[in-house]
């Protein structure tokens, strides 16, 4: 990931509604949520939600697909993984032992075995 892409993703998440929308989409994986339902759940007008979703999509952390008359949005976990790896790329100057606690904290939520113990 290039710096400009990381900046776009972080900027997209640096707004309350978009951050909460992304978190809701992560929770709803792998099914996703229809755009209208997202607007209702977030108590945001549909046109405002559409603008937020467009920002998140351009940033590469949300994707959409058309199903019949609905557009279903999902968290782009691969894009989010790339962002996370970009942020951790040079973790602790190459001293893996310094990064071990951070990796350990992330691992329980990021594996199927640990998903049940993930703390929000």
Backbone as a printed PyTorch tensor [residue, N CA C, xyz], in Angstrom:
tensor([[[  0.8510,  -1.1830,   0.0000],
         [  0.0000,   0.0000,   0.0000],
         [  0.8870,   1.2330,   0.0000]],

        [[  0.4840,   2.2010,  -0.7870],
         [  1.2150,   3.4560,  -0.8450],
         [  0.6930,   4.4050,   0.2290]],

        [[  1.5220,   5.3490,   0.5960],
         [  1.1380,   6.3220,   1.6240],
         [ -0.1520,   7.0440,   1.2740]],

        [[ -0.3280,   7.4330,   0.0170],
         [ -1.5310,   8.1850,  -0.3630],
         [ -2.7910,   7.3550,  -0.1500]],

        [[ -2.7160,   6.0350,  -0.3710],
         [ -3.8730,   5.1700,  -0.1370],
         [ -4.1530,   5.0330,   1.3560]],

        [[ -3.0970,   4.9130,   2.1530],
         [ -3.2640,   4.8210,   3.6080],
         [ -3.8690,   6.1080,   4.1530]],

        [[ -3.4090,   7.2350,   3.6440],
         [ -3.9450,   8.5250,   4.0860],
         [ -5.4270,   8.6370,   3.7340]],

        [[ -5.7990,   8.1930,   2.5450],
         [ -7.2150,   8.2340,   2.1360],
         [ -8.0720,   7.3630,   3.0430]],

        [[ -7.5800,   6.1630,   3.3690],
         [ -8.3430,   5.2600,   4.2380],
         [ -8.4690,   5.8330,   5.6470]],

        [[ -7.3810,   6.3550,   6.1750],
         [ -7.4240,   6.9310,   7.5220],
         [ -8.3040,   8.1740,   7.5550]],

        [[ -8.2440,   8.9860,   6.5110],
         [ -9.0940,  10.1810,   6.4390],
         [-10.5690,   9.7820,   6.3690]],

        [[-10.8680,   8.7260,   5.6260],
         [-12.2570,   8.2670,   5.5190],
         [-12.7800,   7.8190,   6.8810]],

        [[-11.9310,   7.2040,   7.6660],
         [-12.3420,   6.7170,   8.9890],
         [-12.3180,   7.8120,  10.0610]],

        [[-11.7880,   8.9750,   9.7140],
         [-11.6360,  10.0580,  10.6860],
         [-12.8990,  10.9170,  10.7780]],

        [[-14.0360,  10.2860,  10.6620],
         [-15.3290,  10.9580,  10.7750],
         [-16.2630,   9.9800,  11.4810]],

        [[-16.9900,  10.4580,  12.4570],
         [-17.7770,   9.5990,  13.3370],
         [-18.7240,   8.6580,  12.6010]],

        [[-19.5370,   9.1670,  11.7090],
         [-20.5130,   8.3150,  11.0180],
         [-19.8160,   7.2600,  10.1710]],

        [[-18.7620,   7.6480,   9.4570],
         [-18.0540,   6.6810,   8.6170],
         [-17.3540,   5.6250,   9.4630]],

        [[-16.7650,   6.0250,  10.5680],
         [-16.1050,   5.0570,  11.4450],
         [-17.1120,   4.0610,  12.0000]],

        [[-18.2330,   4.5470,  12.4920],
         [-19.2620,   3.6600,  13.0410],
         [-19.8880,   2.7800,  11.9550]],

        [[-20.0330,   3.3370,  10.7570],
         [-20.5560,   2.5400,   9.6370],
         [-19.5910,   1.4120,   9.3080]],

        [[-18.3080,   1.7210,   9.2430],
         [-17.3100,   0.6880,   8.9530],
         [-17.3340,  -0.3930,  10.0350]],

        [[-17.4040,   0.0020,  11.2800],
         [-17.4390,  -0.9800,  12.3710],
         [-18.6880,  -1.8610,  12.2750]],

        [[-19.8120,  -1.2660,  11.9170],
         [-21.0460,  -2.0310,  11.7500],
         [-20.9110,  -3.0230,  10.5960]],

        [[-20.2800,  -2.5940,   9.5180],
         [-20.0710,  -3.4900,   8.3830],
         [-19.1290,  -4.6390,   8.7380]],

        [[-18.1200,  -4.3620,   9.5350],
         [-17.2130,  -5.4280,   9.9770],
         [-17.9920,  -6.4490,  10.8030]],

        [[-18.8520,  -5.9750,  11.6790],
         [-19.6620,  -6.8770,  12.5060],
         [-20.6140,  -7.7220,  11.6700]],

        [[-21.0380,  -7.1940,  10.5230],
         [-22.0280,  -7.8990,   9.7080],
         [-21.4010,  -8.8220,   8.6650]],

        [[-20.0900,  -8.9610,   8.6810],
         [-19.4360,  -9.8670,   7.7230],
         [-19.8930, -11.2850,   7.9680]],

        [[-20.0530, -12.0930,   6.9460],
         [-19.8010, -11.8260,   5.5320],
         [-21.0410, -11.3890,   4.7640]],

        [[-22.1630, -11.1970,   5.4410],
         [-23.4280, -10.9260,   4.7390],
         [-23.5410,  -9.5200,   4.1690]],

        [[-23.0080,  -8.5380,   4.8740],
         [-23.1590,  -7.1600,   4.4460],
         [-24.5260,  -6.6100,   4.8060]],

        [[-24.7280,  -5.3340,   4.4830],
         [-25.9740,  -4.6490,   4.8170],
         [-26.3710,  -3.7720,   3.6310]],

        [[-27.6420,  -3.7600,   3.3290],
         [-28.1590,  -2.9030,   2.2540],
         [-27.9930,  -1.4380,   2.6480]],

        [[-27.7790,  -0.6020,   1.6450],
         [-27.5380,   0.8220,   1.8910],
         [-28.6760,   1.4650,   2.6830]],

        [[-29.9070,   1.1820,   2.3120],
         [-31.0480,   1.7580,   3.0270],
         [-31.1100,   1.3170,   4.4760]],

        [[-30.7820,   0.0660,   4.7210],
         [-30.7680,  -0.4580,   6.0830],
         [-29.6490,   0.1980,   6.8950]],

        [[-28.4980,   0.4100,   6.2630],
         [-27.4020,   1.1150,   6.9500],
         [-27.8510,   2.5060,   7.3760]],

        [[-28.4960,   3.2070,   6.4740],
         [-28.9810,   4.5580,   6.7960],
         [-29.9560,   4.5120,   7.9680]],

        [[-30.8530,   3.5300,   7.9560],
         [-31.8250,   3.3970,   9.0420],
         [-31.1270,   3.0670,  10.3540]],

        [[-30.2160,   2.0940,  10.3330],
         [-29.5160,   1.6810,  11.5520],
         [-28.6680,   2.8060,  12.1440]],

        [[-28.0900,   3.6140,  11.2610],
         [-27.2320,   4.7100,  11.7200],
         [-28.0160,   6.0050,  11.9570]],

        [[-29.3290,   5.9770,  11.6410],
         [-30.1930,   7.1480,  11.7860],
         [-29.6190,   8.3530,  11.0330]],

        [[-29.3100,   8.0820,   9.7540],
         [-28.7300,   9.0940,   8.8690],
         [-29.5820,   9.1340,   7.6000]],

        [[-29.8330,  10.3150,   7.0370],
         [-30.5770,  10.3690,   5.7780],
         [-29.8770,   9.5240,   4.7050]],

        [[-30.6710,   8.9150,   3.8140],
         [-30.1030,   8.0140,   2.8150],
         [-29.0770,   8.6980,   1.9140]],

        [[-29.3230,   9.9480,   1.5190],
         [-28.3610,  10.6210,   0.6440],
         [-27.0460,  10.9100,   1.3800]],

        [[-27.1320,  11.1960,   2.6670],
         [-25.9270,  11.4120,   3.4680],
         [-25.1520,  10.1050,   3.6090]],

        [[-25.8770,   9.0080,   3.8800],
         [-25.2250,   7.7030,   3.9940],
         [-24.5620,   7.3350,   2.6740]],

        [[-25.2090,   7.6300,   1.5740],
         [-24.6480,   7.3370,   0.2640],
         [-23.3090,   8.0460,   0.0770]],

        [[-23.2430,   9.2970,   0.4930],
         [-21.9910,  10.0540,   0.3850],
         [-20.9060,   9.4330,   1.2740]],

        [[-21.2720,   9.0310,   2.4830],
         [-20.3020,   8.3910,   3.3830],
         [-19.8000,   7.0700,   2.7960]],

        [[-20.7110,   6.2800,   2.2540],
         [-20.3330,   4.9940,   1.6740],
         [-19.4290,   5.1890,   0.4560]],

        [[-19.6860,   6.2160,  -0.3230],
         [-18.8340,   6.5130,  -1.4760],
         [-17.4180,   6.8650,  -1.0220]],

        [[-17.3090,   7.6310,   0.0530],
         [-15.9970,   7.9890,   0.5940],
         [-15.2520,   6.7460,   1.0690]],

        [[-15.9450,   5.8770,   1.7960],
         [-15.3290,   4.6440,   2.2880],
         [-14.9410,   3.7160,   1.1360]],

        [[-15.7640,   3.6750,   0.1140],
         [-15.4600,   2.8360,  -1.0580],
         [-14.2360,   3.3540,  -1.8010]],

        [[-14.1750,   4.6590,  -2.0460],
         [-13.0110,   5.2480,  -2.7250],
         [-11.7300,   5.0180,  -1.9350]],

        [[-11.8610,   4.9480,  -0.6150],
         [-10.7010,   4.7340,   0.2480],
         [-10.2580,   3.2740,   0.2660]],

        [[-11.0530,   2.3810,  -0.3220],
         [-10.6680,   0.9820,  -0.4360],
         [-10.9420,   0.1320,   0.7880]],

        [[-11.8530,   0.5820,   1.6610],
         [-12.1320,  -0.2070,   2.8630],
         [-13.5790,  -0.6880,   2.9350]],

        [[-14.3690,  -0.3320,   1.9220],
         [-15.7500,  -0.8110,   1.8030],
         [-15.9740,  -1.1750,   0.3400]],

        [[-16.7270,  -2.2540,   0.1260],
         [-17.0730,  -2.6410,  -1.2420],
         [-18.5710,  -2.8780,  -1.3140]],

        [[-19.0730,  -2.8570,  -2.5310],
         [-20.5210,  -3.0140,  -2.7100],
         [-20.8020,  -3.9710,  -3.8530]],

        [[-22.0050,  -4.5240,  -3.8170],
         [-22.4760,  -5.3520,  -4.9170],
         [-23.9840,  -5.1880,  -5.0220]],

        [[-24.4610,  -5.2220,  -6.2390],
         [-25.8950,  -5.0900,  -6.4680],
         [-26.5390,  -6.4600,  -6.3280]],

        [[-27.5970,  -6.5150,  -5.5450],
         [-28.4330,  -7.7160,  -5.4190],
         [-29.8590,  -7.2780,  -5.6850]],

        [[-30.3380,  -7.6400,  -6.8430],
         [-31.6820,  -7.2550,  -7.2480],
         [-31.7740,  -5.7260,  -7.2490]],

        [[-32.6550,  -5.1700,  -6.4410],
         [-32.8190,  -3.7150,  -6.3990],
         [-32.0020,  -3.0560,  -5.2980]],

        [[-31.2680,  -3.8390,  -4.5300],
         [-30.4990,  -3.2860,  -3.4110],
         [-29.0110,  -3.2820,  -3.7180]],

        [[-28.3190,  -2.3620,  -3.0870],
         [-26.8560,  -2.3770,  -3.1070],
         [-26.4200,  -2.7930,  -1.7140]],

        [[-25.6880,  -3.8960,  -1.6550],
         [-25.2140,  -4.4360,  -0.3830],
         [-23.7840,  -3.9740,  -0.1720]],

        [[-23.5290,  -3.4240,   0.9990],
         [-22.1860,  -2.9560,   1.3460],
         [-21.5590,  -3.9110,   2.3420]],

        [[-20.2680,  -4.1090,   2.1600],
         [-19.4820,  -4.9720,   3.0550],
         [-18.1620,  -4.2890,   3.3430]],

        [[-17.6050,  -4.5910,   4.4910],
         [-16.2610,  -4.1260,   4.7960],
         [-15.3040,  -4.8400,   3.8540]],

        [[-14.3690,  -4.1100,   3.2820],
         [-13.3460,  -4.7210,   2.4400],
         [-12.2030,  -5.1200,   3.3740]],

        [[-12.2850,  -6.3300,   3.8810],
         [-11.3180,  -6.7880,   4.8730],
         [ -9.9140,  -6.8870,   4.3030]],

        [[ -9.8020,  -7.1680,   3.0230],
         [ -8.4700,  -7.2060,   2.3920],
         [ -7.8740,  -5.7990,   2.3670]],

        [[ -8.6740,  -4.8030,   2.0170],
         [ -8.2000,  -3.4190,   2.0370],
         [ -7.8190,  -2.9850,   3.4410]],

        [[ -8.6130,  -3.3880,   4.4190],
         [ -8.3030,  -3.0460,   5.8120],
         [ -7.0480,  -3.7730,   6.2870]],

        [[ -6.8640,  -5.0160,   5.8330],
         [ -5.6480,  -5.7600,   6.1700],
         [ -4.4270,  -5.0390,   5.6060]],

        [[ -4.5280,  -4.5790,   4.3630],
         [ -3.4140,  -3.8500,   3.7500],
         [ -3.0900,  -2.5810,   4.5330]],

        [[ -4.1280,  -1.8730,   4.9760],
         [ -3.9180,  -0.6610,   5.7720],
         [ -3.2200,  -0.9990,   7.0830]],

        [[ -3.6940,  -2.0370,   7.7590],
         [ -3.0980,  -2.4400,   9.0310],
         [ -1.6410,  -2.8520,   8.8400]],

        [[ -1.3770,  -3.6340,   7.8100],
         [  0.0060,  -4.0470,   7.5360],
         [  0.8810,  -2.8550,   7.1930]],

        [[  0.3380,  -1.8840,   6.4640],
         [  1.0830,  -0.6690,   6.1520],
         [  1.4880,   0.0430,   7.4370]],

        [[  0.5480,   0.1360,   8.3840],
         [  0.8230,   0.8190,   9.6410],
         [  1.8380,   0.0620,  10.4910]],

        [[  1.8430,  -1.2650,  10.3800],
         [  2.7360,  -2.0890,  11.2000],
         [  4.0180,  -2.5130,  10.4840]],

        [[  4.1750,  -2.1080,   9.2270],
         [  5.2740,  -2.5920,   8.3970],
         [  6.6350,  -2.4840,   9.0770]],

        [[  6.9160,  -1.3660,   9.6310],
         [  8.2230,  -1.1540,  10.2600],
         [  8.1030,  -1.1610,  11.7760]],

        [[  7.1930,  -1.9830,  12.2530],
         [  6.8880,  -2.0460,  13.6780],
         [  8.1430,  -2.2160,  14.5310]],

        [[  8.3260,  -1.2960,  15.4310],
         [  9.3700,  -1.3750,  16.4590],
         [ 10.7690,  -1.5030,  15.8610]],

        [[ 10.9860,  -0.9390,  14.7020],
         [ 12.3140,  -0.9320,  14.1060],
         [ 12.8850,  -2.3170,  13.8480]],

        [[ 12.0310,  -3.2740,  13.5960],
         [ 12.4970,  -4.6300,  13.3020],
         [ 12.7150,  -5.4880,  14.5360]],

        [[ 12.4240,  -4.9650,  15.7160],
         [ 12.5600,  -5.7430,  16.9550],
         [ 11.2410,  -6.4560,  17.2250]],

        [[ 11.1560,  -7.6640,  16.7160],
         [  9.9010,  -8.4190,  16.7890],
         [  9.3940,  -8.5810,  18.2170]],

        [[ 10.2920,  -8.6950,  19.1630],
         [  9.8560,  -8.8910,  20.5500],
         [  9.0940,  -7.6800,  21.0970]],

        [[  9.3840,  -6.5060,  20.5760],
         [  8.6610,  -5.3150,  21.0050],
         [  7.2410,  -5.2810,  20.4270]],

        [[  7.0780,  -5.8640,  19.2460],
         [  5.7690,  -5.8860,  18.5900],
         [  4.9070,  -7.0560,  19.0480]],

        [[  5.4920,  -8.0310,  19.6910],
         [  4.7610,  -9.2420,  20.0770],
         [  3.4850,  -8.9390,  20.8580]],

        [[  3.4950,  -8.0320,  21.8500],
         [  2.2400,  -7.7560,  22.5710],
         [  1.1460,  -7.1850,  21.6570]],

        [[  1.5360,  -6.3210,  20.7280],
         [  0.5680,  -5.7500,  19.7930],
         [ -0.0210,  -6.8410,  18.9120]],

        [[  0.8200,  -7.6910,  18.3670],
         [  0.3650,  -8.7850,  17.5090],
         [ -0.5410,  -9.7240,  18.3150]],

        [[ -0.1670, -10.0120,  19.5510],
         [ -0.9680, -10.9050,  20.3930],
         [ -2.3460, -10.2990,  20.6650]],

        [[ -2.4010,  -8.9720,  20.8730],
         [ -3.6880,  -8.3110,  21.1150],
         [ -4.5790,  -8.3560,  19.8700]],

        [[ -3.9900,  -8.2810,  18.6900],
         [ -4.7510,  -8.3090,  17.4530],
         [ -5.1900,  -9.7110,  17.0580]],

        [[ -4.4090, -10.6970,  17.3630],
         [ -4.6500, -12.0540,  16.9010],
         [ -5.9740, -12.6500,  17.3580]],

        [[ -6.3900, -12.5290,  18.6170],
         [ -7.6490, -13.1710,  19.0150],
         [ -8.8490, -12.7340,  18.1820]],

        [[ -8.8940, -11.4810,  17.7710],
         [-10.0270, -11.0040,  16.9810],
         [ -9.8860, -11.3400,  15.5040]],

        [[ -8.7250, -11.7260,  15.1150],
         [ -8.4570, -11.8920,  13.6820],
         [ -8.3540, -13.3440,  13.2560]],

        [[ -8.7060, -14.2710,  14.1160],
         [ -8.6900, -15.6790,  13.7500],
         [-10.0580, -16.2750,  14.0450]],

        [[-10.4740, -17.2550,  13.2730],
         [-11.7770, -17.8800,  13.5510],
         [-11.8730, -18.4460,  14.9630]],

        [[-10.7470, -18.9770,  15.4660],
         [-10.7770, -19.5610,  16.8130],
         [-10.9780, -18.4880,  17.8790]],

        [[-10.4190, -17.3090,  17.6660],
         [-10.4910, -16.2700,  18.6770],
         [-11.6750, -15.3400,  18.5400]],

        [[-12.4200, -15.4540,  17.4580],
         [-13.5260, -14.5280,  17.2090],
         [-14.5480, -14.5300,  18.3390]],

        [[-14.7730, -15.6840,  18.9560],
         [-15.7630, -15.7650,  20.0350],
         [-15.3040, -15.0130,  21.2710]],

        [[-13.9880, -14.8020,  21.4140],
         [-13.4760, -14.1330,  22.6100],
         [-13.1270, -12.6670,  22.3430]],

        [[-13.4270, -12.1820,  21.1710],
         [-13.0900, -10.8100,  20.7990],
         [-13.8480,  -9.8290,  21.6950]],

        [[-13.1380,  -8.8610,  22.2300],
         [-13.7280,  -7.8330,  23.0860],
         [-13.9370,  -6.5850,  22.2580]],

        [[-15.1270,  -5.9970,  22.3060],
         [-15.4080,  -4.7720,  21.5360],
         [-14.9660,  -3.5660,  22.2770]]])
